[in-house]
Amino acid sequence: MPETNYKWSDPSPAGLMALAVALIGFFALLTGKVDGSAGVIFAAWLIGGAFVHALVGIFNLLQGKNLDGNMFTFFSAFLMLVPALGFLVNVVGIQNGLEFDARISGYLWIPIVITLWAWSPALLKMTPLAFNITVLSVDIAFPIVCLVNLGVISPASLTVAGYLHLIAAIMAMWLGAAAMLNTTFGKQVLPVGSPLIKSGEDKSMPVQS
């Protein structure tokens, strides 16, 4: 039998679409489109997203893609799995008459926000404009969520964060679609734009632009 050589395909498009699923869910919750009872269902979707992001992160790390690998792995835990478990714990707590001090979430959001801000220059250099917009949107949205949980600003601000999540989700879906279609057809089907920081060669999240 002829010997066949296989190579791994890049799962980043799936990771981008999973990110969009999470961001759309947060948009619905933060803007009051759904109430807190939706948290259990949302948790199930987030656990699915965590699985996808973990696989994408591991793949990228094995391929030597430092930025993509760390980003997807970090998001798999702290944007997907941890919120999912938090929703489930809150439901159990409410059913048993327990009360939790939500300010701990605000404190734990601080390193998440700092991580995102610290990595943002690299993301703005190594990803297309479509994802740059996602990055800038969550750069603003995540601190709002953090400050609300800390009790520093009004919960009314969550509506602003919610719509920023929506913008981020739309751009993540656009890039996820472009990464699949442009690569498959070998030409620009959907434009993705150039990184905002233009220095050096873009070697991360490659799509035909």
Secondary structure, 3 states (H helix, E strand, C coil): CCCCCCCCCCCHHHHHHHHHHHHHHHHHHHCCCCCHHHHHHHHHHHHHHHHHHHHHHHHHHHCCCHHHHHHHHHHHHHHHHHHHHHHHHHHHHHHCCCCCCCHHHHHHHHHHHHHHHHHHHHHHHHCCHHHHHHHHHHHHHHHHHHHHHHCCCCHHHHHHHHHHHHHHHHHHHHHHHHHHHHHHHCCCCCCCCCCCCCCCCCCCCCCCC
